[in-house]
Every structure is written in structure tokens, then in C-alpha cells.
């Protein structure tokens, strides 16, 4: 039997520190779940910006963020939203917004970097949460993550078992490739800027090539992929504060990524026994 494992990145493969700046209230929010904030209002959409943290830190803090993005021709990707929002609608708000300033993004980057600068390998991503209902930016956000202890060993063990590992994440591809190189995951098996629907589609497409596809995730943006997977594994390694709907659509809950190879080994063992079906 052939098995493939698909991992989310932030909170699943990576211990992630997330901050958001509430533009309307002028407040900095730390250790937040950006997907939870996004799903908190119907018109919100989490937008990943293809920008360099170093470059934006050198820009004038009072410059409109929209102006900065236009000047540098900075692109974006939609990471998640509660409903389908066309890219043209996102762009219309992103590049004309009059609320968020470069300084709001700089504050997020500075906060995350102060916590992650001592790590040997860090994947940083920045973006905004737009709200189509108010036609503006509500939050600037930055995340910084390092691989969980044992993540590389878990991936290596899966590969040793002949089980291919994939990443499907809402993070930037360039950041994911850096992490993939460290973990030993081939770049052609890394899918970045993946919305919840895209993650589900990735799982569905992989099911055409493998007998069983396992999805390992930690957040509400993994829900659709959980529902499509043959086995859904919810990780509480970073946090056990999850929406009930995630548990209702999960087959197993783990506390450590190092548990995954053992689960896969049991699945393979059960399916090799004559007359047995997999029971985990």
C-alpha cells in the first residue's frame, strides 16, 4: 500500500510566533492565530505579501502601505478567507487602502524578529488582513517560525519508510522552500500560498496517486483538507485551543510531530496483514 503525508507548516512543522497590529484600534496583538482572526468576520481575507522584511524596514514609517506596495510592484497571494473573494477585489482594496502605513508593518516585523533572531533557521512571512465589508485593511500581520524539535527526524523517518512527504501551506513559497531544504523535503513537493480549498484540492489530487493520503494540520484553514484526507491528524503541539469543528473532523490528535511516523507505521502494518483493514 502506498501512503503520502501532507503537512501544514505554521503550528504543525514550525513553532510559530504570530503578531498582528489592529489598524482601527492601534493595538498590537501577540501570539495570535491569524486564521482565527480572518475567520472572525465574513468579509475578511488573509493576504500574503511577497515582500522583503529588510527592504520594508528601510522605508519611511509614515508612508501608506498601499503606496509602498505599488511603488515596488509587490505581488500578493490569498492565504485564506471564509468565502471566495476574487483576486481583483483584493487588489482593488490592497493597492488603494488609506489606513495602514509602513510603520504598522514594521512594528509587526520588529516584534517577531525580537523573538526569533536567535534561531538558526527562521521562516518569516508578512501580510495583511483586509475586510471587503469596509473596503480597507484591518490588520497588518507577521509570522516567524522555526522547525519543531524532532521535525527533521520525523520527516527523515517517513522517507526511510518509503513514505513521501508534502507541504501544503498558506505561507510564501520561498520561505517554505528554505524550511523544506532544512527538513529534507523536495521543492517539487512544496505547495505555498495555499488557501483552504487549494489544500483540499492538493489532497484530492494526491489520492489519485496514493492508496492513502494523511493530512497533518493544526488550524481551521486545514479543515477542508482534513475532510478530504483518508486520515486527518490534528496537532496540538503549539496550542490545544482549537475550534470544536476541527476535533469533529479529526481522526487522531497528537502532541508531538514525532508521533506521525509511528502512526504511519501502524497504518502500513495493519494493511499488510491478510484480511485486516487499517485501524488506528
C-alpha contacts under 8 A as a table, 3 or more apart, distances in Angstrom:
res1	aa1	res2	aa2	distance
1	X	210	X	7.97
1	X	211	X	6.06
1	X	212	X	7.81
1	X	268	X	6.99
1	X	271	X	7.16
1	X	272	X	7.84
2	X	163	X	7.46
2	X	210	X	5.19
2	X	211	X	5.16
2	X	212	X	6.49
3	X	163	X	5.84
3	X	164	X	7.43
3	X	210	X	5.67
3	X	211	X	5.99
3	X	212	X	4.82
3	X	213	X	5.80
3	X	214	X	7.54
4	X	163	X	5.60
4	X	164	X	5.18
4	X	165	X	6.09
4	X	166	X	7.59
4	X	206	X	7.77
4	X	210	X	6.56
4	X	212	X	6.56
4	X	213	X	4.98
4	X	214	X	6.25
5	X	163	X	7.19
5	X	164	X	6.47
5	X	165	X	5.00
5	X	166	X	6.16
5	X	213	X	5.92
5	X	214	X	4.75
5	X	215	X	6.07
5	X	216	X	7.40
6	X	165	X	5.96
6	X	166	X	4.60
6	X	167	X	5.50
6	X	168	X	6.58
6	X	203	X	7.60
6	X	213	X	7.37
6	X	214	X	6.04
6	X	215	X	4.88
6	X	216	X	6.10
7	X	12	X	6.96
7	X	13	X	7.00
7	X	165	X	7.51
7	X	166	X	6.14
7	X	167	X	4.83
7	X	168	X	6.16
7	X	169	X	7.87
7	X	215	X	6.12
7	X	216	X	4.87
7	X	217	X	6.14
8	X	11	X	7.72
8	X	12	X	5.74
8	X	13	X	6.73
8	X	167	X	5.81
8	X	168	X	5.37
8	X	169	X	5.17
8	X	215	X	7.98
8	X	216	X	6.31
8	X	217	X	5.04
8	X	218	X	7.45
8	X	222	X	7.56
9	X	12	X	5.25
9	X	13	X	4.77
9	X	14	X	5.73
9	X	167	X	6.77
9	X	168	X	7.30
9	X	169	X	5.74
9	X	171	X	7.73
9	X	176	X	7.90
9	X	217	X	7.82
10	X	13	X	6.22
10	X	14	X	4.96
10	X	15	X	6.68
10	X	16	X	5.66
10	X	145	X	6.71
10	X	169	X	7.74
10	X	171	X	7.95
11	X	14	X	5.23
11	X	15	X	5.40
11	X	16	X	5.65
11	X	217	X	7.74
11	X	218	X	6.08
11	X	219	X	7.94
11	X	235	X	7.89
11	X	237	X	7.39
11	X	238	X	5.70
11	X	239	X	8.00
12	X	15	X	7.26
12	X	216	X	7.24
12	X	217	X	5.69
12	X	218	X	5.86
12	X	235	X	6.24
12	X	237	X	7.29
12	X	238	X	7.57
12	X	257	X	7.36
13	X	147	X	5.71
13	X	148	X	6.05
13	X	151	X	6.28
13	X	257	X	7.28
14	X	145	X	5.33
14	X	146	X	5.06
14	X	147	X	4.21
14	X	148	X	5.27
15	X	145	X	5.33
15	X	146	X	5.44
15	X	147	X	6.01
15	X	148	X	5.49
15	X	238	X	6.40
16	X	143	X	6.61
16	X	144	X	5.58
16	X	145	X	4.06
16	X	146	X	6.62
16	X	238	X	7.85
17	X	31	X	5.94
17	X	112	X	6.66
17	X	115	X	7.85
17	X	143	X	5.63
17	X	144	X	5.32
17	X	145	X	6.15
18	X	30	X	6.34
18	X	31	X	5.12
18	X	32	X	5.58
18	X	33	X	6.92
18	X	34	X	7.33
18	X	112	X	7.04
18	X	141	X	7.38
18	X	142	X	5.98
18	X	143	X	4.38
18	X	144	X	6.57
19	X	28	X	7.20
19	X	29	X	5.58
19	X	30	X	4.49
19	X	31	X	5.84
19	X	32	X	5.96
19	X	108	X	6.06
19	X	111	X	7.42
19	X	112	X	6.91
19	X	141	X	5.78
19	X	142	X	5.67
19	X	143	X	6.47
20	X	28	X	5.94
20	X	29	X	5.09
20	X	30	X	6.58
20	X	32	X	7.18
20	X	34	X	7.62
20	X	108	X	6.38
20	X	139	X	6.07
20	X	140	X	5.58
20	X	141	X	4.30
20	X	142	X	6.59
21	X	26	X	6.87
21	X	27	X	5.71
21	X	28	X	4.45
21	X	29	X	5.97
21	X	104	X	6.56
21	X	105	X	7.79
21	X	107	X	7.79
21	X	108	X	6.68
21	X	139	X	5.26
21	X	140	X	5.26
21	X	141	X	6.42
22	X	25	X	5.54
22	X	26	X	5.45
22	X	27	X	5.10
22	X	28	X	6.21
22	X	29	X	7.25
22	X	138	X	6.09
22	X	139	X	4.77
22	X	140	X	7.07
23	X	26	X	5.09
23	X	27	X	7.12
23	X	99	X	7.06
23	X	100	X	6.38
23	X	104	X	7.55
23	X	137	X	7.30
23	X	138	X	5.37
23	X	139	X	5.42
23	X	140	X	7.33
24	X	138	X	6.31
28	X	108	X	7.94
29	X	32	X	6.56
32	X	37	X	7.96
33	X	36	X	5.21
33	X	37	X	6.41
34	X	37	X	5.09
34	X	38	X	6.14
34	X	46	X	7.70
34	X	141	X	7.62
35	X	38	X	4.92
35	X	39	X	6.12
35	X	46	X	7.40
35	X	80	X	7.16
35	X	219	X	7.41
35	X	220	X	6.87
35	X	221	X	6.63
36	X	39	X	5.15
36	X	40	X	6.16
36	X	220	X	7.13
37	X	40	X	5.08
37	X	41	X	7.73
38	X	41	X	6.48
38	X	44	X	5.37
38	X	45	X	5.96
38	X	46	X	6.13
38	X	80	X	7.51
38	X	81	X	6.35
38	X	82	X	7.55
38	X	129	X	6.76
39	X	42	X	6.76
39	X	44	X	6.96
39	X	81	X	6.47
39	X	82	X	5.63
40	X	44	X	7.69
41	X	44	X	5.61
41	X	82	X	7.77
42	X	81	X	7.82
42	X	82	X	5.77
42	X	83	X	6.94
43	X	81	X	7.78
43	X	82	X	7.43
43	X	83	X	7.62
43	X	130	X	7.90
43	X	131	X	5.02
43	X	132	X	4.99
43	X	133	X	5.42
44	X	81	X	6.14
44	X	82	X	7.26
44	X	129	X	6.35
44	X	130	X	5.45
44	X	131	X	4.23
44	X	132	X	6.38
44	X	133	X	7.88
45	X	78	X	7.12
45	X	79	X	7.60
45	X	80	X	5.96
45	X	81	X	4.49
45	X	82	X	7.46
45	X	85	X	7.74
45	X	129	X	5.49
45	X	130	X	5.35
45	X	131	X	6.39
45	X	132	X	7.93
46	X	78	X	6.11
46	X	79	X	5.41
46	X	80	X	5.33
46	X	81	X	6.30
46	X	127	X	7.29
46	X	128	X	6.07
46	X	129	X	4.53
46	X	130	X	6.62
47	X	76	X	6.50
47	X	77	X	5.75
47	X	78	X	4.67
47	X	79	X	5.63
47	X	80	X	7.49
47	X	127	X	5.45
47	X	128	X	5.33
47	X	129	X	6.00
47	X	130	X	7.32
48	X	76	X	5.48
48	X	77	X	5.13
48	X	78	X	6.16
48	X	79	X	6.22
48	X	125	X	7.37
48	X	126	X	6.23
48	X	127	X	4.40
48	X	128	X	6.76
48	X	170	X	7.95
48	X	171	X	7.23
48	X	172	X	7.14
48	X	193	X	7.41
49	X	74	X	7.06
49	X	75	X	6.22
49	X	76	X	4.52
49	X	77	X	6.62
49	X	125	X	7.76
49	X	126	X	6.03
49	X	127	X	4.90
49	X	128	X	7.64
50	X	74	X	6.00
50	X	75	X	5.52
50	X	76	X	5.65
50	X	77	X	7.87
50	X	172	X	7.26
51	X	55	X	7.72
51	X	56	X	7.55
51	X	74	X	6.32
51	X	75	X	7.87
51	X	126	X	7.60
52	X	55	X	5.26
52	X	56	X	6.41
53	X	56	X	5.44
53	X	57	X	6.22
53	X	109	X	7.02
53	X	126	X	7.79
54	X	57	X	5.28
54	X	58	X	6.79
55	X	58	X	5.42
55	X	59	X	6.91
56	X	59	X	5.17
56	X	102	X	7.28
56	X	106	X	7.08
57	X	106	X	5.80
59	X	63	X	7.70
59	X	102	X	7.14
60	X	63	X	5.58
60	X	102	X	6.88
60	X	103	X	7.51
61	X	101	X	6.67
61	X	102	X	4.86
61	X	103	X	3.99
61	X	104	X	7.72
61	X	106	X	7.41
62	X	101	X	5.84
62	X	102	X	6.21
62	X	103	X	6.08
63	X	67	X	7.00
63	X	68	X	6.94
63	X	101	X	5.57
63	X	102	X	5.58
63	X	103	X	7.63
64	X	67	X	5.18
64	X	68	X	6.42
64	X	97	X	7.91
64	X	98	X	6.64
64	X	99	X	7.41
64	X	100	X	6.15
64	X	101	X	4.27
64	X	102	X	5.93
65	X	68	X	5.03
65	X	69	X	6.21
65	X	97	X	7.79
65	X	100	X	5.67
65	X	101	X	4.53
65	X	102	X	4.75
66	X	69	X	5.16
66	X	70	X	6.24
66	X	94	X	6.13
66	X	95	X	4.59
66	X	96	X	5.75
66	X	97	X	5.75
66	X	98	X	7.34
66	X	100	X	7.57
66	X	101	X	7.73
67	X	70	X	5.17
67	X	71	X	6.10
67	X	95	X	6.92
67	X	96	X	7.65
68	X	71	X	5.18
68	X	72	X	6.27
68	X	102	X	7.41
69	X	72	X	5.36
69	X	73	X	5.85
69	X	74	X	5.06
69	X	75	X	7.81
69	X	95	X	6.89
70	X	73	X	4.97
70	X	74	X	6.57
70	X	95	X	6.39
71	X	74	X	7.90
77	X	193	X	5.98
78	X	81	X	7.88
78	X	87	X	7.57
78	X	193	X	6.77
78	X	194	X	7.82
78	X	195	X	6.73
79	X	170	X	4.81
79	X	171	X	7.36
79	X	193	X	5.50
79	X	194	X	5.96
79	X	195	X	4.85
79	X	196	X	7.83
80	X	170	X	7.40
80	X	194	X	7.90
80	X	195	X	4.90
80	X	196	X	6.22
80	X	221	X	6.90
81	X	84	X	6.86
81	X	85	X	7.57
81	X	195	X	7.86
85	X	89	X	6.77
85	X	90	X	7.10
86	X	89	X	5.36
86	X	90	X	6.58
87	X	90	X	4.99
87	X	91	X	6.10
88	X	91	X	5.05
88	X	92	X	6.11
89	X	92	X	5.14
89	X	93	X	6.60
89	X	132	X	8.00
90	X	93	X	5.43
90	X	94	X	5.99
90	X	130	X	7.72
90	X	132	X	7.82
91	X	94	X	4.94
91	X	95	X	5.91
92	X	95	X	5.88
92	X	96	X	6.35
93	X	96	X	5.40
93	X	97	X	5.62
93	X	130	X	7.57
93	X	132	X	7.61
93	X	135	X	5.84
93	X	136	X	5.89
93	X	137	X	7.69
94	X	97	X	5.70
94	X	130	X	7.44
94	X	136	X	7.39
94	X	137	X	7.31
97	X	100	X	6.94
97	X	135	X	7.69
97	X	136	X	5.46
97	X	137	X	6.52
98	X	136	X	7.47
99	X	136	X	7.00
99	X	137	X	6.50
100	X	104	X	6.41
100	X	137	X	6.32
100	X	138	X	7.93
100	X	139	X	7.91
100	X	140	X	7.53
101	X	104	X	5.40
101	X	105	X	7.11
102	X	105	X	5.34
102	X	106	X	6.19
103	X	106	X	4.82
103	X	107	X	6.06
104	X	107	X	5.29
104	X	108	X	6.71
104	X	140	X	6.43
105	X	108	X	5.22
105	X	109	X	6.32
105	X	126	X	7.76
105	X	140	X	5.64
105	X	141	X	6.96
105	X	142	X	7.67
106	X	109	X	5.11
106	X	110	X	5.96
107	X	110	X	5.17
107	X	111	X	6.18
108	X	111	X	5.21
108	X	112	X	6.30
108	X	140	X	7.19
108	X	141	X	6.15
108	X	142	X	5.50
109	X	112	X	5.29
109	X	113	X	5.99
109	X	126	X	7.54
109	X	142	X	5.81
109	X	143	X	7.99
110	X	113	X	5.19
110	X	114	X	6.15
111	X	114	X	5.34
111	X	115	X	6.86
112	X	115	X	5.38
112	X	116	X	6.25
112	X	142	X	6.86
112	X	143	X	6.60
112	X	144	X	6.08
113	X	116	X	4.98
113	X	117	X	5.30
113	X	144	X	7.41
114	X	117	X	5.88
115	X	118	X	7.60
116	X	119	X	5.58
116	X	122	X	6.98
116	X	144	X	6.72
116	X	145	X	7.63
117	X	122	X	7.98
119	X	122	X	6.34
119	X	146	X	7.12
121	X	146	X	6.08
121	X	147	X	7.89
121	X	179	X	7.86
122	X	144	X	6.30
122	X	145	X	5.44
122	X	146	X	5.00
123	X	143	X	7.97
123	X	144	X	5.51
123	X	145	X	5.24
123	X	146	X	6.57
123	X	175	X	5.28
123	X	176	X	7.26
123	X	178	X	7.44
123	X	179	X	7.01
124	X	142	X	7.13
124	X	143	X	5.56
124	X	144	X	4.36
124	X	145	X	6.58
124	X	175	X	6.82
125	X	142	X	5.62
125	X	143	X	5.33
125	X	144	X	6.60
125	X	171	X	6.77
125	X	172	X	6.79
125	X	175	X	7.46
126	X	140	X	7.66
126	X	141	X	5.60
126	X	142	X	4.21
126	X	143	X	6.41
127	X	140	X	5.98
127	X	141	X	5.27
127	X	142	X	6.41
128	X	137	X	6.77
128	X	138	X	7.56
128	X	139	X	5.53
128	X	140	X	4.32
128	X	141	X	5.52
129	X	137	X	6.05
129	X	138	X	5.79
129	X	139	X	5.04
129	X	140	X	6.36
129	X	141	X	7.42
130	X	135	X	7.48
130	X	136	X	5.74
130	X	137	X	4.32
130	X	138	X	5.61
130	X	139	X	7.06
131	X	134	X	5.68
131	X	135	X	5.85
131	X	136	X	5.71
131	X	137	X	6.19
131	X	138	X	6.45
132	X	135	X	4.58
132	X	136	X	6.71
137	X	140	X	7.62
147	X	151	X	6.16
147	X	152	X	7.77
147	X	179	X	7.60
148	X	151	X	5.36
148	X	257	X	7.72
149	X	152	X	7.75
150	X	153	X	5.11
150	X	154	X	6.06
150	X	257	X	7.04
150	X	258	X	6.00
151	X	154	X	5.11
151	X	155	X	6.29
151	X	183	X	7.15
151	X	257	X	6.25
151	X	258	X	6.75
152	X	155	X	5.19
152	X	156	X	6.12
152	X	182	X	7.47
152	X	183	X	4.68
152	X	184	X	7.24
153	X	156	X	5.03
153	X	157	X	6.08
153	X	258	X	7.59
154	X	157	X	5.12
154	X	158	X	6.29
154	X	257	X	6.89
154	X	258	X	5.28
154	X	260	X	7.11
154	X	261	X	6.27
155	X	158	X	5.14
155	X	159	X	6.25
155	X	165	X	7.00
155	X	183	X	6.70
155	X	184	X	7.26
155	X	185	X	7.71
156	X	159	X	5.07
156	X	160	X	6.09
156	X	183	X	7.79
156	X	184	X	7.20
157	X	160	X	4.92
157	X	161	X	6.30
157	X	261	X	6.47
158	X	161	X	5.08
158	X	162	X	6.49
158	X	163	X	5.18
158	X	164	X	7.02
158	X	165	X	7.36
158	X	261	X	5.72
159	X	162	X	4.95
159	X	163	X	5.15
159	X	164	X	5.96
159	X	165	X	7.33
160	X	163	X	7.35
161	X	265	X	8.00
165	X	185	X	6.60
165	X	189	X	7.25
166	X	185	X	7.11
166	X	189	X	4.94
166	X	190	X	5.83
166	X	191	X	7.84
167	X	189	X	6.53
167	X	190	X	4.82
167	X	191	X	5.91
167	X	192	X	7.84
168	X	190	X	6.33
168	X	191	X	4.78
168	X	192	X	6.15
168	X	194	X	6.31
168	X	199	X	5.97
168	X	202	X	7.61
169	X	191	X	6.35
169	X	192	X	5.18
169	X	193	X	6.07
169	X	194	X	5.25
169	X	195	X	7.67
169	X	199	X	7.44
170	X	192	X	5.66
170	X	193	X	4.03
170	X	194	X	4.50
170	X	195	X	6.00
171	X	175	X	7.15
171	X	176	X	6.79
171	X	192	X	5.55
171	X	193	X	5.14
171	X	194	X	7.48
172	X	175	X	5.48
172	X	176	X	6.29
172	X	192	X	5.44
172	X	193	X	5.55
173	X	176	X	5.00
173	X	177	X	6.01
173	X	190	X	7.55
173	X	191	X	6.89
173	X	192	X	4.51
173	X	193	X	6.74
174	X	177	X	5.16
174	X	178	X	6.48
175	X	178	X	5.26
175	X	179	X	6.54
176	X	179	X	5.05
176	X	180	X	5.88
176	X	190	X	7.16
176	X	192	X	6.90
177	X	180	X	4.77
177	X	181	X	5.98
177	X	187	X	6.01
177	X	190	X	7.06
178	X	181	X	5.24
178	X	182	X	6.49
179	X	182	X	5.11
179	X	183	X	6.18
180	X	183	X	5.04
180	X	184	X	5.77
180	X	185	X	4.72
180	X	186	X	6.66
180	X	187	X	6.70
180	X	190	X	7.47
181	X	184	X	5.16
181	X	185	X	6.09
181	X	186	X	7.08
181	X	187	X	7.53
182	X	185	X	7.81
185	X	189	X	6.93
185	X	190	X	7.66
186	X	189	X	5.55
186	X	190	X	7.14
187	X	190	X	5.26
191	X	194	X	6.56
194	X	197	X	7.77
194	X	198	X	5.34
194	X	199	X	5.89
195	X	198	X	5.01
195	X	199	X	6.20
195	X	221	X	7.40
196	X	199	X	5.17
196	X	200	X	6.41
196	X	221	X	5.04
196	X	222	X	6.02
196	X	223	X	7.26
196	X	224	X	6.05
196	X	225	X	6.98
197	X	200	X	5.12
197	X	201	X	6.22
197	X	224	X	6.46
197	X	225	X	7.54
198	X	201	X	4.88
198	X	202	X	6.11
199	X	202	X	5.07
199	X	203	X	6.34
199	X	222	X	7.24
199	X	224	X	7.34
199	X	225	X	5.49
200	X	203	X	5.16
200	X	204	X	6.22
200	X	224	X	5.38
200	X	225	X	3.91
200	X	226	X	7.57
200	X	227	X	7.81
200	X	228	X	6.09
201	X	204	X	4.96
201	X	205	X	6.10
201	X	225	X	7.59
202	X	205	X	5.17
202	X	206	X	6.17
203	X	206	X	5.15
203	X	207	X	6.28
203	X	213	X	6.81
203	X	215	X	7.63
203	X	225	X	6.35
203	X	228	X	6.56
203	X	229	X	6.25
204	X	207	X	5.16
204	X	208	X	7.00
204	X	228	X	6.44
204	X	229	X	7.49
205	X	208	X	5.47
205	X	209	X	7.42
206	X	209	X	5.34
206	X	210	X	6.22
206	X	213	X	6.90
207	X	210	X	5.12
207	X	211	X	6.49
207	X	212	X	6.53
207	X	213	X	5.98
208	X	211	X	7.82
210	X	213	X	6.59
212	X	229	X	7.92
212	X	230	X	5.77
212	X	231	X	7.74
213	X	229	X	5.68
213	X	230	X	5.46
213	X	231	X	6.75
214	X	229	X	5.70
214	X	230	X	5.91
214	X	231	X	4.79
214	X	232	X	5.99
214	X	233	X	7.39
215	X	225	X	6.77
215	X	226	X	6.04
215	X	229	X	5.87
215	X	230	X	7.93
215	X	231	X	6.40
215	X	232	X	5.07
215	X	233	X	6.07
216	X	226	X	7.94
216	X	232	X	6.23
216	X	233	X	4.71
216	X	234	X	5.95
216	X	235	X	6.94
217	X	222	X	5.82
217	X	233	X	6.51
217	X	234	X	5.35
217	X	235	X	5.97
218	X	222	X	6.92
218	X	234	X	5.39
218	X	235	X	5.03
218	X	236	X	6.67
219	X	222	X	5.55
219	X	223	X	7.27
219	X	242	X	7.15
219	X	246	X	7.60
220	X	223	X	5.33
220	X	242	X	7.94
220	X	243	X	7.29
220	X	246	X	6.62
221	X	224	X	7.28
222	X	225	X	5.35
222	X	226	X	6.14
223	X	226	X	5.01
223	X	227	X	6.34
223	X	246	X	6.31
223	X	249	X	7.28
224	X	227	X	5.11
224	X	228	X	6.51
225	X	228	X	5.16
225	X	229	X	6.09
226	X	229	X	5.23
226	X	231	X	7.45
226	X	232	X	4.96
226	X	233	X	7.71
226	X	249	X	6.56
226	X	250	X	6.78
227	X	232	X	7.50
227	X	249	X	6.41
229	X	232	X	5.97
231	X	250	X	7.84
231	X	251	X	6.18
231	X	252	X	8.00
232	X	249	X	7.41
232	X	250	X	5.05
232	X	251	X	5.19
232	X	252	X	6.54
233	X	250	X	5.95
233	X	251	X	6.01
233	X	252	X	4.85
233	X	253	X	5.69
233	X	254	X	7.07
234	X	246	X	7.77
234	X	247	X	7.61
234	X	250	X	6.23
234	X	251	X	7.88
234	X	252	X	6.24
234	X	253	X	4.75
234	X	254	X	6.25
235	X	238	X	7.65
235	X	253	X	5.86
235	X	254	X	4.95
235	X	255	X	5.94
235	X	256	X	7.13
235	X	257	X	7.40
236	X	239	X	4.99
236	X	240	X	4.81
236	X	241	X	7.99
236	X	253	X	7.06
236	X	254	X	6.06
236	X	255	X	5.07
236	X	256	X	7.54
237	X	240	X	7.43
237	X	254	X	7.21
237	X	255	X	4.64
237	X	256	X	5.41
237	X	257	X	7.42
239	X	242	X	7.63
242	X	246	X	6.85
242	X	247	X	7.81
243	X	246	X	5.68
243	X	247	X	7.35
244	X	247	X	5.36
244	X	248	X	6.37
245	X	248	X	4.95
245	X	249	X	6.41
246	X	249	X	5.27
246	X	250	X	6.21
247	X	250	X	5.03
250	X	253	X	7.22
254	X	257	X	7.21
254	X	259	X	6.79
255	X	259	X	7.78
256	X	259	X	5.78
257	X	260	X	5.79
258	X	261	X	6.63
258	X	262	X	7.91
259	X	262	X	5.60
259	X	263	X	6.52
260	X	263	X	5.14
260	X	264	X	6.27
261	X	264	X	5.09
261	X	265	X	6.05
262	X	265	X	4.96
262	X	266	X	6.26
263	X	266	X	5.25
263	X	267	X	6.30
263	X	280	X	7.16
264	X	267	X	4.98
264	X	268	X	6.20
265	X	268	X	5.16
265	X	269	X	6.03
266	X	269	X	4.96
266	X	270	X	6.01
266	X	278	X	7.98
266	X	280	X	6.99
267	X	270	X	5.34
267	X	271	X	6.34
267	X	278	X	5.50
267	X	279	X	7.00
267	X	280	X	6.62
268	X	271	X	5.27
268	X	272	X	6.34
268	X	278	X	7.67
269	X	272	X	5.23
269	X	273	X	6.72
270	X	273	X	5.50
270	X	276	X	6.18
270	X	277	X	6.12
270	X	278	X	4.94
270	X	279	X	6.93
271	X	274	X	7.70
271	X	276	X	6.13
271	X	277	X	5.53
271	X	278	X	5.42
272	X	276	X	7.58
273	X	276	X	5.39
273	X	277	X	7.92
